[in-house]
Amino acid sequence: MSTTPEQSLTAAHGEVRAEIARTDNKTALLLAFVGAVLAGACTLARALPLTAPACAVGGCGMALLVAAAGLLLRSVRPNLKGGHGFPLWATLTPEQITDMVTGNDLAADIAGLSRLAVAKFTGLRRAVDLTLAGGALLTLALLIVIGGAA
C-alpha cells in the first residue's frame, strides 16, 4: 500500500507539530527543575558558612542557571509573527484559509513549523548545557564549603 503525496505531507505536518509539543513539555519540566535548584541553592546558601571562593563559584553557577531559565522562557514564548499556523490564519479570509488547507501550502507550513521546532530545540539544548554547567559549579561550591577552603 503506497502513500499519496498528500498523506505524506499530512504525516510530516503531524510529526513536526508533535515535536514542537514534545519540546514544550521538556522545556516546562526543565524550567521547573531549574527553579527548584535555584530555590534549593538559595536556601542552602543561607544555612551554610560561605567563604569567598564558594560565593564566587556558587554565584557563577546561579548566574548560569538564571541564564538557562531565560533561554527556556524564550523557547516557549509564543511566535505570533503570522508566518504559519493560526497566527497566519488570523490574517486571512475564510476563503483564503480554505484554499490554504486544501491546497499545496501544507509544505510551506511544514517548513515554517520545522524552523520553529529547530529554534525551540536549539534553545532547549543550550539551556540543558547551561543547567549542567551551573549544577557543576554549585556542586563545586558546596564541596568548597564542606572542604573548608578559605
C-alpha positions as CSV (number, residue, x, y, z in Angstrom):
1,M,0.0,0.0,0.0
2,S,1.7,3.2,-1.1
3,T,1.0,6.6,0.3
4,T,0.0,9.6,-1.7
5,P,2.0,12.9,-1.5
6,E,-0.9,14.4,0.4
7,Q,-0.8,11.7,3.0
8,S,3.0,12.1,3.3
9,L,2.6,15.8,3.8
10,T,-0.1,15.3,6.4
11,A,2.1,12.8,8.3
12,A,5.1,15.1,8.2
13,H,2.9,18.0,9.4
14,G,1.7,15.9,12.3
15,E,5.3,14.8,13.1
16,V,6.5,18.4,13.3
17,R,3.6,19.5,15.5
18,A,4.3,16.6,17.8
19,E,8.0,17.5,18.0
20,I,7.0,21.1,19.0
21,A,4.7,19.7,21.7
22,R,7.5,17.4,23.0
23,T,9.9,20.4,23.1
24,D,7.4,22.5,25.0
25,N,6.8,19.6,27.5
26,K,10.5,19.1,28.0
27,T,11.0,22.8,28.4
28,A,8.3,23.0,31.1
29,L,9.9,20.2,33.1
30,L,13.4,21.6,32.8
31,L,12.1,25.1,33.8
32,A,10.5,23.6,36.9
33,F,13.8,21.7,37.7
34,V,15.9,24.8,37.3
35,G,13.6,26.8,39.5
36,A,13.8,24.1,42.2
37,V,17.6,24.0,42.0
38,L,17.7,27.8,42.3
39,A,15.4,27.8,45.3
40,G,17.3,25.0,46.9
41,A,20.6,26.7,46.4
42,C,19.4,29.9,47.8
43,T,18.0,28.1,50.9
44,L,21.2,26.1,51.3
45,A,23.4,29.2,50.9
46,R,21.6,31.0,53.8
47,A,22.3,28.0,56.1
48,L,26.0,27.4,55.3
49,P,29.0,29.5,56.3
50,L,30.1,30.6,52.8
51,T,33.7,31.5,52.0
52,A,34.7,33.9,49.3
53,P,35.7,31.2,46.9
54,A,32.4,29.3,47.5
55,C,30.5,32.5,46.9
56,A,32.3,33.2,43.7
57,V,31.9,29.7,42.3
58,G,28.3,29.4,43.5
59,G,27.4,32.9,42.2
60,C,28.6,31.8,38.7
61,G,26.6,28.6,39.0
62,M,23.5,30.6,39.9
63,A,24.1,33.0,37.0
64,L,24.3,30.1,34.6
65,L,21.0,28.7,36.0
66,V,19.3,32.1,35.6
67,A,20.6,32.2,32.0
68,A,19.2,28.7,31.4
69,A,15.8,29.8,32.8
70,G,15.9,32.8,30.4
71,L,16.6,30.5,27.4
72,L,13.8,28.2,28.5
73,L,11.3,31.0,28.8
74,R,12.4,32.3,25.4
75,S,11.9,28.9,23.8
76,V,8.3,28.7,24.9
77,R,7.4,32.3,24.1
78,P,4.7,32.3,21.5
79,N,5.7,33.3,18.0
80,L,2.8,35.4,16.7
81,K,4.5,36.8,13.6
82,G,2.0,35.2,11.3
83,G,4.3,33.1,9.1
84,H,2.3,29.9,9.6
85,G,-0.4,28.2,11.6
86,F,-3.1,30.1,13.5
87,P,-1.3,33.5,13.5
88,L,-1.3,33.4,9.7
89,W,-4.9,32.2,9.6
90,A,-6.0,35.1,11.8
91,T,-4.9,37.5,8.9
92,L,-6.8,35.5,6.2
93,T,-10.4,35.5,5.0
94,P,-12.3,32.2,5.3
95,E,-11.9,31.6,1.6
96,Q,-8.1,32.0,1.8
97,I,-7.9,29.6,4.8
98,T,-9.9,27.0,2.8
99,D,-7.6,27.5,-0.2
100,M,-4.6,27.2,2.1
101,V,-5.6,24.0,3.9
102,T,-6.8,22.3,0.8
103,G,-4.0,23.5,-1.4
104,N,-0.3,22.8,-1.6
105,D,0.6,25.2,1.2
106,L,0.9,22.4,3.7
107,A,4.5,22.0,2.6
108,A,5.1,25.7,3.4
109,D,3.5,25.3,6.8
110,I,5.7,22.2,7.5
111,A,8.8,24.3,6.6
112,G,7.7,27.1,8.9
113,L,6.9,24.8,11.8
114,S,10.1,22.9,11.3
115,R,12.1,26.2,11.6
116,L,10.2,26.9,14.8
117,A,10.9,23.4,16.1
118,V,14.6,23.7,15.4
119,A,14.7,27.1,17.2
120,K,13.0,25.6,20.2
121,F,15.3,22.5,20.3
122,T,18.3,24.8,20.0
123,G,17.2,26.9,22.9
124,L,16.4,23.8,24.9
125,R,19.8,22.2,24.1
126,R,21.6,25.4,25.2
127,A,19.6,25.6,28.4
128,V,20.4,22.0,29.2
129,D,24.1,22.8,28.7
130,L,23.9,25.8,31.0
131,T,22.0,23.8,33.6
132,L,24.7,21.1,33.6
133,A,27.4,23.7,33.9
134,G,25.5,25.7,36.6
135,G,24.9,22.5,38.6
136,A,28.5,21.5,38.4
137,L,29.6,24.9,39.7
138,L,27.0,24.7,42.6
139,T,28.3,21.3,43.4
140,L,31.9,22.6,43.4
141,A,30.8,25.5,45.7
142,L,29.3,23.0,48.1
143,L,32.5,20.9,48.1
144,I,34.5,24.1,48.8
145,V,32.3,24.8,51.8
146,I,32.4,21.2,53.1
147,G,36.2,21.1,52.5
148,G,36.6,24.3,54.4
149,A,38.6,26.2,51.7
150,A,39.4,29.7,52.8
